């Protein structure tokens, strides 16, 4: 599936679809006609792992795809794309296999009425060989199985599973009644008696549920807006009352009648029950990033995140590990968005299906995310190239760093500045997993009960210090000590104003927590961007431009030296050298310099344009000589300005999309049935209105062709390396897709 190019901006293309908020709506789940099909890839992986560890494969039948040793409710069954609308976009063809695998990486999941069936949200990225990206946002929920064929098949699988367990226990005994009785006394057979109750299914007693996913595929990463829209669709399906309009009206609206907001503008569109808002940075601001950095810092902690960030900059192998798919995406997207003005140039697969674990064997830089299974730990993973591997156990707040690891320049000062930003938003720098339970409860009490309850006379709504409220808490005590030691000051917070005063609620178009996440995102990113602006303020002086035209430069690119590395390093402060000497050898730095050289012949890369404009500001306001380098740490001065830009866009909507409306649908179809996602009328969702040519950019086709030429020249070396390393066309084809 082709995504959007980086310039003239995501969403440019040869049709009006290019300027729409969403490209596809997808429904994935079980194909009742096909029945229960084992996921061959997952079963093959299980067989290979058993062989790898020298275990018996007798319990694994690779021919039928059944693993009788595993409970049927915990096995992997094949999911399918049940429907997608529209059927196809010419320049962005729908890749059914890739979307299905990324919507349901574990395949179908089955549950009974005794299991947890809360819906789960996750996202994914599809990257093409030209570097363009498309984003997917998925809500997975459980739907009752009404097919008697499926229920009977599950019952049969359990009968086979139970027979296997009984025979294995019987075989492990001495086959005598005495020893069997002894085993009963010891409790070994207690589990057999409970087998029908625990993790089991009885067609006459239990209700069977199966997972189903609804997905939006978009050209830009509007994660929060897509999540809200999908949750409203889910609520409409599970509500006791039918939605105001058929679901087709809302899906048709977001596919065909909601445009992308222009750069620097905000947009309001409508879900089933309430409006959804999103905003897009202007041309001179940091690019759009909608994944909450707050969660990434809470999950890893500041120190760990900076260390992982450094590993990414040095293009090592980074493996993220978590039980939660969305945590993998949040950390991966959070760290890569902090790379501005650089971009990760290698294998990028935030969600790697377990059946494709062997792709980790590739001896190339990668950033991948692997879902951990409940109860497994790091020791059970056999990973190659460990000397160059950064292993990130997100759930346990733990990282393993590669050997001979250089530190990021001014790391201590950098962490202190980031700590100040986090503390102003009430986030402990060490991460939320290290906060005590009492601290979490007390914080919630302060922010919700005491602040929002206007009748509570114990807390004044005047300006108060958050520290005063949390005095005596062990986490806050550590933060106070850190603040005192580093000279960080935390301003008093006006809780009445910042946490939901009625007057401001009337002006803001989004929830206060959402605004604070946006502001925290941009302020943290500004601190990171400022470090690169300071470190590479004079990079232009060392760029070597020898070619007279673009064609000759592209032809001789591999033989040319484009950057005077020796002179650059000799001009840097000595403490920077261990890091910089390795960083300027990376592919991401080489691509950055290539973009600078290419900008003399064609439109400047958007990231480079923003970065160069920041360097110009430094030159205007800085009296030092342009080539004089200093290791004195200079803090970011644009935090307040960046936060205000976000708030201004959310105070007043620049654009409001057309409201969902009744469509010309067939009477009697799509009848509402609580708990079941309806079969949508494909004819009304196949095409949109024809009077939306105002969204089409006349020059989009030419500009997109230029961008593909540029990105192809950047990525052709990497693609060739992958082909040589892997030697498998299937591997290369897959790695192009779920990046």
C-alpha positions as CSV (number, residue, x, y, z in Angstrom):
1,X,0.0,0.0,0.0
2,X,1.4,3.3,-1.0
3,X,1.5,6.1,1.5
4,X,2.0,9.8,1.0
5,X,5.2,11.5,0.1
6,X,7.1,13.8,2.4
7,X,6.7,16.7,0.1
8,X,4.6,18.6,-0.8
9,X,3.2,16.9,2.2
10,X,1.4,13.7,3.1
11,X,-1.9,13.5,1.3
12,X,-0.7,14.8,-2.1
13,X,-1.8,12.6,-5.0
14,X,-3.5,12.5,-8.3
15,X,-7.1,12.3,-7.0
16,X,-9.3,13.9,-4.4
17,X,-8.7,10.9,-2.2
18,X,-5.3,12.3,-1.6
19,X,-6.7,15.2,0.4
20,X,-9.2,13.2,2.4
21,X,-8.8,12.5,6.1
22,X,-9.1,8.7,5.7
23,X,-8.3,6.5,2.8
24,X,-9.9,3.2,3.8
25,X,-12.3,1.8,6.4
26,X,-11.5,-1.9,7.0
27,X,-13.3,-4.7,8.9
28,X,-11.4,-7.8,9.9
29,X,-12.5,-11.0,11.6
30,X,-13.6,-14.6,11.1
31,X,-14.8,-15.9,7.8
32,X,-17.7,-18.2,8.8
33,X,-17.7,-19.9,5.5
34,X,-14.0,-20.9,5.9
35,X,-14.4,-22.1,9.5
36,X,-11.6,-22.3,12.0
37,X,-8.4,-22.2,9.9
38,X,-5.1,-22.5,11.9
39,X,-2.6,-19.7,11.2
40,X,0.1,-21.7,9.3
41,X,2.8,-19.1,9.9
42,X,2.3,-19.1,13.6
43,X,2.2,-22.9,13.8
44,X,5.3,-23.2,11.7
45,X,7.0,-20.7,14.1
46,X,6.0,-22.9,17.1
47,X,7.4,-26.0,15.4
48,X,10.7,-24.3,14.6
49,X,11.0,-23.0,18.2
50,X,10.3,-26.5,19.5
51,X,13.0,-27.9,17.2
52,X,15.4,-25.1,18.2
53,X,15.1,-25.9,21.9
54,X,15.3,-29.7,21.3
55,X,11.7,-30.3,22.3
56,X,9.4,-33.0,21.0
57,X,7.3,-31.9,18.1
58,X,4.8,-34.8,18.5
59,X,2.3,-32.5,20.1
60,X,2.5,-30.1,17.1
61,X,0.8,-31.4,14.0
62,X,2.2,-29.1,11.3
63,X,0.1,-30.8,8.6
64,X,-3.2,-29.9,10.1
65,X,-1.9,-26.8,11.9
66,X,-3.1,-28.1,15.3
67,X,-1.2,-27.9,18.5
68,X,-3.1,-30.3,20.8
69,X,-0.9,-29.3,23.8
70,X,-2.3,-25.8,23.8
71,X,-5.8,-24.8,24.8
72,X,-8.0,-24.2,21.7
73,X,-9.1,-20.8,23.2
74,X,-5.4,-19.8,23.2
75,X,-4.5,-21.0,19.8
76,X,-3.9,-18.9,16.7
77,X,-6.6,-19.0,14.0
78,X,-6.5,-17.2,10.7
79,X,-8.4,-13.9,10.4
80,X,-9.5,-12.3,7.1
81,X,-10.4,-8.9,5.7
82,X,-14.1,-9.2,5.7
83,X,-14.7,-5.8,3.9
84,X,-12.9,-2.6,3.0
85,X,-14.1,0.6,1.5
86,X,-13.4,1.9,-1.0
87,X,-12.3,-1.1,-3.0
88,X,-9.1,0.6,-4.2
89,X,-7.3,3.9,-4.7
90,X,-5.2,3.8,-7.9
91,X,-2.0,5.3,-6.5
92,X,-2.5,3.7,-3.0
93,X,-3.6,0.1,-3.7
94,X,-5.1,-1.8,-0.8
95,X,-2.7,-4.5,0.4
96,X,-5.1,-7.1,1.9
97,X,-2.5,-9.4,3.4
98,X,-0.5,-6.7,5.1
99,X,-3.5,-4.9,6.5
100,X,-5.0,-8.2,7.8
101,X,-1.7,-9.2,9.5
102,X,-1.3,-5.8,11.1
103,X,-4.9,-5.4,12.2
104,X,-4.9,-8.8,13.9
105,X,-1.2,-9.7,14.5
106,X,-2.2,-12.7,16.7
107,X,-5.0,-13.8,14.3
108,X,-8.4,-14.5,15.8
109,X,-8.9,-14.6,19.5
110,X,-11.7,-16.6,21.2
111,X,-13.2,-15.9,24.6
112,X,-16.1,-17.2,26.7
113,X,-18.5,-15.3,29.0
114,X,-16.0,-15.7,31.9
115,X,-13.1,-14.0,30.1
116,X,-12.2,-10.3,29.9
117,X,-13.6,-8.9,26.6
118,X,-12.7,-5.2,26.9
119,X,-12.0,-3.6,23.5
120,X,-8.3,-2.9,22.7
121,X,-6.9,-0.1,20.5
122,X,-3.6,-0.2,18.6
123,X,-2.1,1.4,15.6
124,X,0.4,0.4,12.9
125,X,2.5,1.8,10.0
126,X,2.9,0.6,6.5
127,X,6.0,1.9,4.8
128,X,6.7,1.6,1.1
129,X,10.1,1.3,-0.6
130,X,10.0,5.0,-1.5
131,X,9.8,5.8,2.2
132,X,6.2,7.0,2.1
133,X,4.0,6.0,5.0
134,X,0.4,5.1,5.7
135,X,-1.1,4.8,9.2
136,X,-3.6,2.3,10.5
137,X,-5.7,2.7,13.6
138,X,-7.5,-0.4,14.9
139,X,-10.1,-1.1,17.6
140,X,-10.5,-4.8,18.4
141,X,-13.6,-6.0,20.2
142,X,-15.4,-9.3,20.8
143,X,-18.6,-10.4,19.1
144,X,-20.7,-13.4,20.0
145,X,-20.3,-16.4,17.7
146,X,-23.7,-17.3,16.2
147,X,-22.5,-19.9,13.7
148,X,-23.3,-23.4,15.0
149,X,-20.5,-24.7,12.7
150,X,-17.9,-22.6,14.5
151,X,-19.2,-23.5,18.0
152,X,-19.2,-27.2,17.1
153,X,-15.7,-27.0,15.7
154,X,-14.4,-25.4,18.9
155,X,-16.2,-28.1,21.0
156,X,-14.4,-30.8,18.9
157,X,-11.0,-29.1,19.4
158,X,-11.6,-29.2,23.1
159,X,-12.5,-32.8,23.1
160,X,-9.3,-33.6,21.3
161,X,-7.3,-31.3,23.6
162,X,-8.8,-33.0,26.7
163,X,-8.1,-36.4,25.3
164,X,-4.5,-35.5,24.7
165,X,-4.1,-34.2,28.3
166,X,-5.7,-37.3,29.9
167,X,-3.5,-39.6,27.8
168,X,-0.4,-37.7,28.7
169,X,-1.1,-37.8,32.4
170,X,-2.1,-41.4,32.3
171,X,1.1,-42.3,30.3
172,X,3.3,-40.4,32.9
173,X,1.9,-42.5,35.7
174,X,2.9,-46.2,36.3
175,X,-0.3,-47.2,34.6
176,X,-1.5,-49.0,37.8
177,X,-4.5,-48.1,39.8
178,X,-2.4,-47.7,42.9
179,X,-0.1,-45.1,41.3
180,X,-3.1,-43.3,39.8
181,X,-4.7,-43.1,43.2
182,X,-1.5,-41.8,44.6
183,X,-1.3,-39.1,42.0
184,X,-4.9,-38.1,42.9
185,X,-3.9,-37.8,46.5
186,X,-1.0,-35.6,45.5
187,X,-3.3,-33.4,43.6
188,X,-2.0,-34.1,40.2
189,X,-5.4,-35.1,38.9
190,X,-7.1,-32.1,40.5
191,X,-6.3,-30.1,37.4
192,X,-7.9,-32.8,35.3
193,X,-11.1,-32.4,37.2
194,X,-11.0,-28.6,36.7
195,X,-10.0,-28.9,33.1
196,X,-13.6,-28.4,31.9
197,X,-13.9,-25.3,34.0
198,X,-10.6,-23.5,33.4
199,X,-9.8,-22.2,30.0
200,X,-12.4,-24.5,28.5
201,X,-15.5,-24.5,26.3
202,X,-18.7,-26.4,26.6
203,X,-21.2,-25.8,23.8
204,X,-24.1,-26.4,26.1
205,X,-22.9,-24.2,28.9
206,X,-20.7,-21.4,27.5
207,X,-21.2,-18.5,25.1
208,X,-18.4,-18.2,22.6
209,X,-17.0,-14.9,21.5
210,X,-14.5,-14.0,18.7
211,X,-12.4,-10.9,18.0
212,X,-13.3,-8.5,15.3
213,X,-11.4,-5.4,14.2
214,X,-12.5,-2.1,12.7
215,X,-9.7,0.0,11.2
216,X,-9.1,3.4,9.6
217,X,-6.2,3.8,7.2
218,X,-5.0,7.4,6.9
219,X,-2.2,9.4,5.3
220,X,-1.4,11.4,8.5
221,X,-1.0,10.1,12.0
222,X,-4.1,11.6,13.6
223,X,-4.1,8.9,16.3
224,X,-6.3,10.6,18.9
225,X,-9.0,11.6,16.4
226,X,-9.1,8.1,14.8
227,X,-9.3,6.5,18.2
228,X,-12.2,8.6,19.3
229,X,-14.1,8.0,16.0
230,X,-13.6,4.2,16.3
231,X,-14.7,4.1,19.9
232,X,-17.9,5.9,19.1
233,X,-18.6,3.4,16.3
234,X,-18.1,0.6,18.9
235,X,-20.4,2.3,21.4
236,X,-23.0,2.6,18.8
237,X,-22.8,-1.2,18.2
238,X,-23.0,-2.1,21.9
239,X,-25.6,0.6,22.9
240,X,-29.1,-0.5,23.8
241,X,-30.4,2.2,21.5
242,X,-29.6,2.2,17.8
243,X,-27.4,5.2,16.6
244,X,-29.0,8.3,15.3
245,X,-28.1,7.4,11.7
246,X,-27.0,4.1,10.1
247,X,-23.3,3.4,10.6
248,X,-22.8,3.8,6.9
249,X,-23.5,7.5,7.2
250,X,-20.6,8.0,9.6
251,X,-18.2,5.8,7.7
252,X,-19.1,7.5,4.4
253,X,-18.7,10.9,6.0
254,X,-15.1,10.2,7.3
255,X,-14.1,8.5,4.0
256,X,-15.4,11.1,1.5
257,X,-16.5,14.3,3.2
258,X,-13.9,15.0,5.9
259,X,-10.8,16.7,4.4
260,X,-7.3,16.8,5.8
261,X,-6.8,20.0,7.7
262,X,-4.4,22.4,5.9
263,X,-1.0,23.0,7.6
264,X,-1.4,25.3,10.6
265,X,-5.1,24.8,10.9
266,X,-7.6,22.8,13.0
267,X,-10.6,20.7,12.0
268,X,-13.8,19.5,13.6
269,X,-15.7,16.6,12.2
270,X,-18.5,14.4,13.7
271,X,-18.6,10.9,15.1
272,X,-21.7,9.1,16.1
273,X,-22.3,10.9,19.4
274,X,-19.9,13.9,19.6
275,X,-17.5,16.0,17.5
276,X,-13.9,15.0,17.0
277,X,-11.2,17.6,16.6
278,X,-7.6,17.6,15.3
279,X,-5.0,20.1,14.5
280,X,-2.0,20.2,12.2
281,X,1.2,22.2,12.7
282,X,2.1,25.0,10.4
283,X,4.9,24.9,7.7
284,X,7.5,26.4,10.1
285,X,6.6,24.2,13.1
286,X,7.8,20.7,14.0
287,X,5.9,18.1,11.9
288,X,2.8,16.4,13.1
289,X,3.1,13.9,15.9
290,X,0.0,12.6,17.6
291,X,1.4,9.8,19.8
292,X,1.5,10.9,23.4
293,X,5.1,11.4,24.5
294,X,3.8,11.5,28.1
295,X,3.1,7.8,27.8
296,X,6.6,7.0,26.4
297,X,8.3,8.9,29.2
298,X,6.0,7.3,31.8
299,X,6.7,3.8,30.4
300,X,10.5,4.0,30.2
301,X,11.5,6.9,32.4
302,X,13.6,9.8,31.3
303,X,17.1,8.3,31.7
304,X,16.1,5.1,29.9
305,X,14.4,7.0,27.1
306,X,17.4,9.2,26.4
307,X,19.7,6.1,26.3
308,X,17.4,4.3,23.8
309,X,17.2,7.5,21.8
310,X,21.0,7.6,21.6
311,X,21.0,4.0,20.3
312,X,18.5,4.9,17.6
313,X,20.7,7.9,16.6
314,X,23.7,5.6,16.3
315,X,21.6,3.1,14.2
316,X,22.0,0.1,16.4
317,X,19.5,-2.8,16.6
318,X,16.6,-1.8,18.8
319,X,14.1,-4.4,20.0
320,X,11.0,-3.1,21.9
321,X,9.3,-5.8,24.0
322,X,5.8,-5.5,25.5
323,X,2.6,-7.4,25.9
324,X,0.7,-4.4,24.6
325,X,0.8,-3.6,20.8
326,X,-0.1,0.1,21.4
327,X,2.8,0.5,23.9
328,X,5.1,-0.8,21.1
329,X,3.8,1.8,18.7
330,X,3.8,4.6,21.4
331,X,7.5,4.1,22.2
332,X,8.6,3.5,18.6
333,X,6.8,6.6,17.2
334,X,7.7,8.7,20.3
335,X,11.4,8.1,19.9
336,X,11.5,8.4,16.1
337,X,9.6,11.7,16.2
338,X,12.3,13.1,18.5
339,X,15.0,12.5,15.8
340,X,14.1,15.8,14.0
341,X,15.6,16.9,11.7
342,X,16.9,13.4,11.0
343,X,14.8,10.3,10.0
344,X,15.3,6.6,10.7
345,X,16.4,5.1,7.4
346,X,16.5,1.4,8.2
347,X,14.0,-1.4,8.9
348,X,11.2,0.0,11.0
349,X,8.5,-2.5,12.2
350,X,6.9,-1.4,15.5
351,X,4.7,-4.5,15.5
352,X,6.4,-7.7,14.4
353,X,4.1,-10.7,14.4
354,X,5.4,-13.5,16.5
355,X,5.4,-15.8,13.5
356,X,8.1,-13.6,11.9
357,X,10.5,-13.5,14.8
358,X,13.3,-15.0,12.6
359,X,13.5,-11.6,10.8
360,X,15.4,-10.4,13.9
361,X,18.3,-12.5,12.6
362,X,19.0,-9.9,9.8
363,X,22.4,-8.3,10.5
364,X,21.2,-4.8,9.7
365,X,20.1,-1.9,11.9
366,X,16.4,-2.2,12.8
367,X,13.8,-0.8,15.1
368,X,11.3,-3.5,15.8
369,X,8.6,-4.2,18.4
370,X,7.8,-7.7,19.5
371,X,4.8,-8.7,21.6
372,X,5.8,-10.6,24.7
373,X,3.6,-13.5,25.9
374,X,2.2,-13.4,29.4
375,X,4.5,-15.1,31.8
376,X,7.6,-15.1,29.5
377,X,10.8,-13.3,30.3
378,X,13.9,-12.0,28.6
379,X,15.9,-15.2,29.2
380,X,13.6,-17.2,26.9
381,X,14.4,-15.0,23.9
382,X,17.3,-16.2,21.8
383,X,18.5,-13.1,19.9
384,X,21.5,-12.9,17.7
385,X,23.9,-10.0,17.4
386,X,23.4,-9.2,21.0
387,X,26.6,-7.1,21.3
388,X,24.9,-4.4,19.1
389,X,21.4,-4.9,20.5
390,X,19.4,-2.4,22.6
391,X,16.7,-4.5,24.3
392,X,13.8,-2.5,25.7
393,X,11.5,-4.3,28.1
394,X,8.7,-1.7,28.2
395,X,6.4,-3.4,30.7
396,X,9.2,-3.9,33.2
397,X,10.8,-0.4,32.8
398,X,14.1,-2.1,31.9
399,X,16.7,-1.7,29.1
400,X,19.9,-3.6,28.0
401,X,22.4,-1.4,26.2
402,X,24.9,-2.4,23.6
403,X,28.6,-2.6,24.4
404,X,30.9,0.4,24.0
405,X,28.1,2.9,24.2
406,X,28.9,6.6,23.8
407,X,26.8,9.1,25.8
408,X,24.7,11.8,24.2
409,X,26.5,15.2,24.5
410,X,25.7,17.3,27.6
411,X,23.6,14.3,28.8
412,X,23.3,15.5,32.4
413,X,22.2,19.1,31.4
414,X,19.9,17.7,28.8
415,X,18.1,15.4,31.3
416,X,17.8,18.2,33.7
417,X,16.1,20.4,31.1
418,X,13.7,17.6,30.2
419,X,13.0,17.0,33.8
420,X,11.9,20.5,34.3
421,X,9.4,20.2,31.4
422,X,8.0,16.9,32.8
423,X,7.7,18.2,36.3
424,X,5.7,21.2,35.2
425,X,3.2,18.8,33.8
426,X,3.2,16.7,37.0
427,X,5.1,13.7,35.4
428,X,7.9,12.1,37.5
429,X,11.1,11.8,35.4
430,X,11.8,8.3,36.6
431,X,8.5,7.1,35.0
432,X,5.1,6.1,36.4
433,X,6.1,2.4,37.0
434,X,8.4,3.6,39.8
435,X,5.7,5.6,41.5
436,X,4.2,4.0,44.6
437,X,0.6,3.0,44.5
438,X,-0.2,5.6,47.2
439,X,1.4,8.3,45.1
440,X,-0.8,7.4,42.1
441,X,-3.9,7.3,44.3
442,X,-3.1,10.6,45.9
443,X,-2.3,12.3,42.6
444,X,-5.7,11.1,41.2
445,X,-7.4,12.4,44.4
446,X,-5.8,15.8,44.0
447,X,-6.5,16.2,40.3
448,X,-10.0,14.8,40.2
449,X,-11.8,14.9,43.6
450,X,-10.3,17.9,45.3
451,X,-9.9,20.1,42.2
452,X,-13.2,19.4,40.4
453,X,-15.3,19.2,43.5
454,X,-16.1,22.9,44.0
455,X,-17.8,22.2,47.3
456,X,-14.7,20.7,48.9
457,X,-13.5,23.4,51.4
458,X,-10.2,21.7,52.2
459,X,-8.4,22.9,49.1
460,X,-8.4,26.5,47.8
461,X,-8.8,27.0,44.1
462,X,-6.2,29.8,44.3
463,X,-2.7,29.2,43.0
464,X,-1.1,26.4,45.0
465,X,2.0,24.3,44.7
466,X,1.5,20.7,43.5
467,X,4.3,19.8,45.9
468,X,2.3,21.1,48.8
469,X,-0.5,18.8,48.0
470,X,1.8,15.8,47.7
471,X,4.1,16.6,50.6
472,X,5.5,13.6,52.3
473,X,5.1,11.3,49.3
474,X,8.3,9.3,48.7
475,X,8.3,10.0,44.9
476,X,7.9,13.7,45.4
477,X,10.6,13.8,48.0
478,X,13.0,12.4,45.4
479,X,11.9,14.9,42.8
480,X,12.3,17.8,45.3
481,X,15.8,16.6,46.0
482,X,16.6,16.4,42.3
483,X,15.1,19.9,41.8
484,X,17.2,21.3,44.6
485,X,20.4,19.7,43.4
486,X,20.0,20.7,39.8
487,X,18.6,24.2,40.4
488,X,15.3,23.3,38.6
489,X,12.4,25.4,39.7
490,X,8.8,24.3,39.3
491,X,6.3,27.1,39.0
492,X,3.1,27.0,41.1
493,X,0.3,25.6,39.1
494,X,-3.0,27.4,38.8
495,X,-5.2,24.3,39.1
496,X,-8.4,26.2,38.8
497,X,-7.3,27.5,35.4
498,X,-5.4,24.6,34.1
499,X,-7.6,21.7,35.1
500,X,-11.0,22.7,33.8
501,X,-12.4,26.1,34.9
502,X,-15.8,26.5,33.3
503,X,-15.0,29.7,31.5
504,X,-12.1,28.1,29.7
505,X,-14.1,24.9,29.0
506,X,-16.4,27.0,26.9
507,X,-13.5,28.2,24.7
508,X,-11.5,25.1,24.3
509,X,-12.7,22.7,21.7
510,X,-11.1,19.6,23.3
511,X,-10.7,18.2,26.8
512,X,-8.1,19.9,29.0
513,X,-6.1,16.6,29.3
514,X,-5.9,16.4,25.6
515,X,-4.6,20.0,25.3
516,X,-2.0,19.3,28.0
517,X,-0.8,16.2,26.1
518,X,-0.4,18.3,22.9
519,X,1.5,21.0,24.8
520,X,3.7,18.5,26.6
521,X,4.4,16.8,23.2
522,X,5.6,19.9,21.5
523,X,7.6,21.2,24.4
524,X,9.5,18.0,24.8
525,X,10.2,17.9,21.1
526,X,11.3,21.5,21.1
527,X,14.0,20.6,23.7
528,X,15.3,17.7,21.6
529,X,15.2,19.8,18.4
530,X,17.1,22.6,20.2
531,X,19.9,20.2,21.0
532,X,20.4,19.4,17.3
533,X,20.1,23.0,16.3
534,X,22.8,23.9,18.8
535,X,25.1,21.0,17.9
536,X,24.8,21.4,14.1
537,X,24.4,25.2,13.8
538,X,27.4,25.4,11.5
539,X,26.9,22.2,9.5
540,X,26.4,24.1,6.2
541,X,30.1,25.2,6.3
542,X,31.2,21.6,6.0
543,X,28.9,20.5,3.2
544,X,30.8,19.8,0.0
545,X,28.9,20.7,-3.2
546,X,30.9,19.6,-6.2
547,X,28.3,18.6,-8.9
548,X,26.9,21.2,-11.3
549,X,23.6,19.5,-11.9
550,X,21.4,16.9,-10.2
551,X,21.8,14.2,-12.8
552,X,25.6,14.1,-12.5
553,X,25.4,14.2,-8.8
554,X,22.9,11.3,-8.7
555,X,25.2,9.3,-11.1
556,X,28.3,9.8,-9.0
557,X,26.8,9.9,-5.6
558,X,28.6,6.9,-4.2
559,X,32.0,8.1,-5.2
560,X,31.6,11.7,-3.9
561,X,32.5,13.0,-0.5
562,X,29.6,15.3,0.5
563,X,30.6,16.3,4.0
564,X,34.0,17.3,5.4
565,X,33.9,15.1,8.5
566,X,37.5,15.6,9.6
567,X,37.1,19.4,9.7
568,X,33.7,19.2,11.3
569,X,35.0,17.0,14.1
570,X,38.1,19.2,14.7
571,X,35.7,22.2,15.3
572,X,33.6,20.4,18.0
573,X,34.1,20.4,21.7
574,X,36.1,17.4,22.8
575,X,33.4,15.9,25.0
576,X,31.1,15.7,22.0
577,X,33.6,13.6,19.9
578,X,32.8,10.1,21.0
579,X,29.2,10.5,20.0
580,X,29.6,12.8,16.9
581,X,32.4,10.7,15.3
582,X,29.9,7.8,15.2
583,X,26.8,9.7,14.4
584,X,28.2,11.4,11.3
585,X,28.8,7.9,9.8
586,X,25.1,6.9,10.0
587,X,22.7,6.6,7.1
588,X,20.4,9.2,8.6
589,X,23.1,11.8,8.7
590,X,24.2,11.0,5.2
591,X,20.6,11.3,4.0
592,X,20.3,14.7,5.8
593,X,23.4,16.0,3.9
594,X,22.1,14.6,0.6
595,X,18.8,16.5,1.1
596,X,20.8,19.6,1.7
597,X,22.7,19.2,-1.5
598,X,19.5,18.3,-3.5
599,X,17.8,21.5,-2.2
600,X,19.9,23.5,-4.6
601,X,18.1,21.9,-7.5
602,X,14.6,21.3,-6.2
603,X,12.2,22.3,-3.4
604,X,13.8,21.9,0.0
605,X,12.8,18.9,2.2
606,X,10.2,20.1,4.7
607,X,12.2,18.9,7.7
608,X,15.3,20.6,6.4
609,X,13.5,23.8,5.7
610,X,12.3,24.0,9.3
611,X,15.7,23.1,10.7
612,X,17.5,25.7,8.5
613,X,15.1,28.4,9.6
614,X,15.9,27.6,13.2
615,X,19.6,27.9,12.5
616,X,19.0,31.3,10.9
617,X,17.3,32.5,14.1
618,X,20.3,31.4,16.1
619,X,22.6,33.4,13.9
620,X,20.4,36.5,14.2
621,X,20.3,36.4,18.0
622,X,23.7,34.9,18.7
623,X,26.7,37.3,18.8
624,X,29.4,34.6,18.7
625,X,31.3,33.8,15.6
626,X,29.5,31.3,13.3
627,X,32.3,28.7,13.5
628,X,33.2,29.0,17.2
629,X,31.9,25.9,19.0
630,X,31.2,25.8,22.7
631,X,30.2,23.0,25.0
632,X,28.2,25.4,27.3
633,X,24.7,24.1,27.5
634,X,22.0,26.4,26.0
635,X,18.4,25.7,27.0
636,X,15.5,25.9,24.6
637,X,13.8,29.3,24.5
638,X,10.8,28.5,22.3
639,X,8.7,26.4,24.8
640,X,6.1,28.9,25.6
641,X,5.7,30.0,22.0
642,X,5.2,26.4,20.8
643,X,2.6,25.6,23.5
644,X,0.7,28.8,22.6
645,X,0.5,27.9,19.0
646,X,-1.2,24.6,19.9
647,X,-3.7,26.3,22.2
648,X,-4.6,28.9,19.7
649,X,-5.6,26.3,17.1
650,X,-7.7,24.5,19.7
651,X,-9.5,27.5,21.0
652,X,-11.3,28.1,17.7
653,X,-11.8,25.6,14.9
654,X,-10.6,26.8,11.5
655,X,-12.7,24.2,9.5
656,X,-15.8,22.2,10.2
657,X,-16.5,19.2,8.0
658,X,-20.0,18.3,6.6
659,X,-22.2,16.6,9.1
660,X,-23.0,12.9,8.6
661,X,-26.3,12.6,6.8
662,X,-28.8,10.0,5.5
663,X,-27.6,8.1,2.4
664,X,-29.6,6.6,-0.4
665,X,-29.8,3.1,1.2
666,X,-31.9,0.0,0.6
667,X,-34.7,-0.3,3.0
668,X,-34.6,-3.3,5.3
669,X,-30.8,-3.8,5.2
670,X,-28.4,-3.1,8.0
671,X,-30.9,-3.7,10.7
672,X,-29.6,-2.7,14.2
673,X,-28.8,-5.7,16.5
674,X,-27.1,-4.8,19.8
675,X,-23.6,-6.3,20.1
676,X,-23.1,-7.1,16.5
677,X,-21.4,-4.9,13.9
678,X,-23.8,-4.8,11.0
679,X,-23.1,-6.0,7.4
680,X,-22.5,-2.7,5.7
681,X,-24.1,-1.8,2.4
682,X,-21.1,-1.8,0.1
683,X,-22.8,0.1,-2.8
684,X,-23.2,3.3,-0.8
685,X,-19.6,3.1,0.6
686,X,-17.9,2.3,-2.7
687,X,-17.6,5.9,-4.0
688,X,-18.0,9.4,-2.6
689,X,-19.5,12.6,-3.9
690,X,-18.1,13.9,-7.1
691,X,-18.1,17.6,-6.3
692,X,-15.0,17.7,-4.1
693,X,-12.5,18.8,-6.7
694,X,-11.6,21.8,-4.5
695,X,-9.5,19.4,-2.5
696,X,-7.2,18.5,-5.4
697,X,-3.9,20.2,-5.8
698,X,-3.1,20.9,-9.5
699,X,0.6,20.5,-9.0
700,X,0.4,17.4,-6.8
701,X,1.2,14.9,-9.4
702,X,4.4,16.6,-10.6
703,X,5.6,17.3,-7.0
704,X,4.9,13.7,-5.9
705,X,6.9,12.3,-8.9
706,X,9.8,14.5,-7.9
707,X,9.6,13.4,-4.3
708,X,9.6,9.7,-5.3
709,X,12.7,10.2,-7.4
710,X,14.5,11.8,-4.5
711,X,13.5,9.2,-1.9
712,X,14.2,6.4,-4.3
713,X,17.8,7.6,-4.6
714,X,18.1,7.7,-0.8
715,X,16.6,4.2,-0.2
716,X,18.0,2.2,-3.1
717,X,21.2,1.4,-1.3
718,X,19.3,0.1,1.8
719,X,16.9,-2.0,-0.3
720,X,19.8,-3.6,-2.1
721,X,21.5,-4.4,1.2
722,X,18.4,-6.1,2.4
723,X,18.1,-8.2,-0.7
724,X,21.8,-9.3,-0.4
725,X,21.5,-10.0,3.4
726,X,18.3,-11.8,3.4
727,X,18.4,-13.6,0.1
728,X,14.6,-14.1,0.3
729,X,12.2,-12.2,-1.9
730,X,9.4,-12.9,0.6
731,X,11.4,-11.2,3.4
732,X,12.1,-8.1,1.3
733,X,8.5,-7.8,0.1
734,X,7.2,-8.1,3.7
735,X,9.7,-5.6,5.1
736,X,8.5,-3.1,2.6
737,X,5.0,-3.3,4.0
738,X,4.7,-3.3,7.8
739,X,7.4,-0.7,8.3
